[in-house]
Amino acid sequence: MLVLSRKVNERIKINDDIEIVVVSVAGDVVRIGIEAPKDVKILRSEVYEEISRQNRAAAEQGKGILNLKALNELRTKMNE
């Protein structure tokens, strides 16, 4: 893991097309912005883990895809 220190408005570049910027720092909360192409999926780890868990459960039940209601709930969480 690479650990970097950045101040507000400082950026981190990943390849040519992804940039992370520190938007604000308040106490122990850091807000970051991520600029990336539309085709790059960016998910919070807890949302990614929930999607993975539901996909595994669906595969075990023979469904193979997420329940649409659960998918909409995850999308809502992603946009919070």
C-alpha positions in Angstrom: 0.0 0.0 0.0 1.2 3.5 -0.9 0.5 6.0 1.9 0.6 9.7 0.9 0.0 12.9 2.9 -2.0 15.6 1.0 -3.5 18.9 2.0 -6.9 20.3 0.9 -7.0 20.9 -2.9 -3.9 18.7 -3.4 -4.2 15.9 -5.9 -3.1 12.4 -6.6 -2.9 11.2 -10.2 -3.5 7.5 -11.2 -2.4 6.8 -14.7 -3.5 9.4 -17.2 -7.2 9.5 -16.6 -7.9 9.2 -12.8 -7.3 12.0 -10.3 -8.1 12.2 -6.6 -8.4 15.5 -4.8 -8.7 16.2 -1.1 -11.8 18.4 -0.9 -11.9 19.0 2.9 -10.7 17.7 6.2 -12.8 18.1 9.4 -11.6 16.3 12.4 -11.3 12.6 11.5 -13.4 13.0 8.3 -11.6 13.5 5.0 -13.8 14.3 1.9 -12.2 13.3 -1.4 -13.3 13.9 -5.0 -12.5 11.4 -7.7 -12.3 12.4 -11.4 -12.4 9.4 -13.7 -13.9 8.3 -17.0 -17.5 7.3 -16.9 -16.7 3.7 -17.6 -14.6 3.4 -14.4 -16.6 2.0 -11.6 -16.0 3.8 -8.3 -17.7 2.2 -5.2 -17.2 2.6 -1.5 -15.8 -0.6 -0.2 -18.9 -1.4 2.0 -21.1 -1.1 -1.1 -18.7 -3.3 -3.2 -18.7 -5.9 -0.4 -22.5 -5.9 -0.2 -22.8 -6.3 -4.0 -20.3 -9.2 -3.9 -22.1 -10.8 -1.0 -25.5 -10.6 -2.8 -24.0 -11.9 -6.0 -22.5 -14.9 -4.2 -25.9 -15.6 -2.5 -27.8 -15.3 -5.8 -25.3 -17.6 -7.5 -25.7 -20.2 -4.7 -29.5 -20.0 -5.2 -29.2 -20.3 -8.9 -30.5 -16.8 -9.6 -27.2 -15.5 -11.0 -28.2 -11.8 -10.7 -29.0 -9.3 -8.0 -32.6 -8.7 -7.0 -33.7 -5.4 -8.6 -35.0 -3.9 -5.4 -31.6 -4.7 -3.7 -29.7 -3.2 -6.6 -31.8 0.0 -6.4 -31.1 0.2 -2.6 -27.3 -0.2 -3.3 -27.4 2.6 -5.9 -29.2 4.9 -3.4 -26.4 4.1 -0.9 -23.7 4.8 -3.5 -25.2 8.3 -4.1 -25.3 9.3 -0.4 
